[in-house]
Amino acid sequence: MTSQSVSAASVTSVRVPPRPRLRGLDGLRFLAAAAVMGYHFTGIGIPQWGSPPYEVFPGLNHVTRYGFLGVQLFFVISGFVILMTAYGKSISAFASSRVARLYPAYWAAIVLTVALQLVWDGGRNPTLMESALNLTMLQEAWDVPNVQGAFWTLWYEMKFYLLIGVFILVGITRRRVIAFAVLWPLVAELAKATDSGLLSSLLIPSYAPYFAVGMLLFLVYKDRGDVAVWLGIALNTVLCMRQGYEYAGNATENVGAYVSPVVCGLVVLLMVVLVWALSAGPLRHVDWKVLSTLGALTYPLYLVHGQFGFAVIDVMYDEWSRWVVLGVAVAVSVALAVLLHYGVENRLHDRLRAGVRDGLERTLAPSRKAG
């Protein structure tokens, strides 16, 4: 074998056999987005209704006040799916897939939101420079406000992708995943306790257990779990429940009505169980195609529902029934999500992915040959 072929073999990513699409997780992702939307429209105290949502929707609010936990569910699913995406892949393949997945709908959502602010002054009203910096998805690094409130989670996702990117360069193995998923939340909490600012920011202590438990649930899906994996799942599930339990106080302030810590903890436990059940457990055979359609709409719906839903409520509430207004706010959000998915994501995803991957591979090629 020539040195050239040896070099090529050394950098070729490990081929992982394709797995069937987990449509159950697609549906669960959409449920998480719906929960967040319900929380923003009828759970948290927003001024557009004129009165606190727990007064406007006294019955519904008892459920939607817990919708903020949809974000935590996103993080669990992200830990699962992103590790699945990265396993056996090169850094260029991983990075290009993430750029193509995140940015097209995100850019479109920013443009639409900026256009909305030209005719509606009830939103965040970012400056032109703030909007431009938002296009990078790195605005929080410079303490620049997000164009839409829901964008804050993307900064945490980006940090997780960075950690996974480093993991790919080091080499992802089953043992390393277990060690990482167990140690990461503990080291992150230690960094927070010792006021290690940079390390604490990078390791995201508040949400590390959610990503970590998702990673371990992927190992159960991939090749079943052993004692070490299940102990890691148990540890991180307890840490997740603790975070949900302790955040209930903040949620109570945001909602303006009591949010039960016990309910939060139990919902977090249910989320972990559902991710397992729909991937490796008794519900793994759920295979309804409509769930994949809903899953495809999840990300754009999450991106656009906030400001556009609030604008609908603000404009319509004085003239229409609260239920009609809520229905229109949801319908407008879903319609925009459909527009972003089919009009933007479907058209740009493959081309952007191929372009980014080719560019990264050309950039990395000289250093590979040198090695």
DAGIJO-V248145 format. One record per residue. NEAR is the number of other C-alpha atoms within 10 Angstrom. Layout:
<<NEAR> <NEAR>>
//
This chain:
<<5> <7> <8> <10> <9> <10> <14> <13> <11> <11> <11> <11> <14> <12> <9> <10> <7> <6> <8> <8> <12> <19> <23> <23> <24> <24> <23> <23> <27> <24> <19> <24> <27> <20> <23> <25> <26> <24> <23> <25> <25> <27> <30> <25> <21> <16> <13> <20> <21> <13> <12> <20> <26> <20> <12> <15> <16> <13> <10> <14> <23> <15> <15> <25> <30> <24> <25> <22> <23> <25> <18> <22> <27> <23> <24> <27> <27> <21> <27> <26> <19> <20> <25> <18> <13> <21> <21> <20> <19> <19> <21> <20> <20> <22> <21> <21> <20> <17> <15> <21> <18> <17> <18> <20> <27> <23> <19> <20> <24> <20> <15> <14> <24> <21> <11> <17> <17> <9> <9> <18> <10> <15> <18> <16> <18> <18> <12> <10> <9> <15> <20> <16> <18> <22> <17> <11> <19> <15> <20> <16> <8> <8> <8> <15> <19> <20> <26> <22> <16> <18> <20> <15> <13> <15> <15> <19> <18> <16> <15> <21> <20> <14> <13> <22> <19> <13> <19> <19> <10> <10> <16> <18> <12> <15> <11> <13> <19> <21> <13> <17> <26> <22> <15> <18> <26> <18> <17> <22> <18> <15> <20> <19> <11> <9> <11> <12> <10> <10> <15> <19> <15> <16> <22> <21> <22> <18> <20> <25> <32> <30> <30> <30> <32> <29> <27> <30> <29> <24> <22> <19> <19> <14> <10> <12> <17> <11> <8> <14> <24> <18> <15> <22> <26> <14> <16> <25> <23> <16> <21> <27> <24> <16> <21> <27> <20> <16> <18> <20> <14> <11> <24> <17> <13> <16> <23> <16> <19> <14> <22> <18> <20> <15> <15> <24> <24> <13> <19> <26> <16> <14> <22> <23> <14> <19> <25> <22> <19> <21> <23> <21> <14> <11> <14> <17> <15> <16> <14> <13> <14> <12> <20> <20> <15> <19> <21> <20> <24> <24> <20> <26> <28> <21> <27> <29> <31> <22> <23> <23> <23> <20> <20> <20> <24> <17> <15> <18> <17> <13> <8> <12> <11> <16> <12> <13> <21> <21> <15> <16> <23> <21> <14> <18> <24> <19> <16> <21> <24> <20> <17> <25> <22> <14> <14> <16> <23> <13> <13> <17> <21> <14> <12> <19> <21> <15> <14> <18> <22> <15> <14> <16> <16> <12> <12> <13> <13> <10> <9> <13> <10> <7> <7>>
//
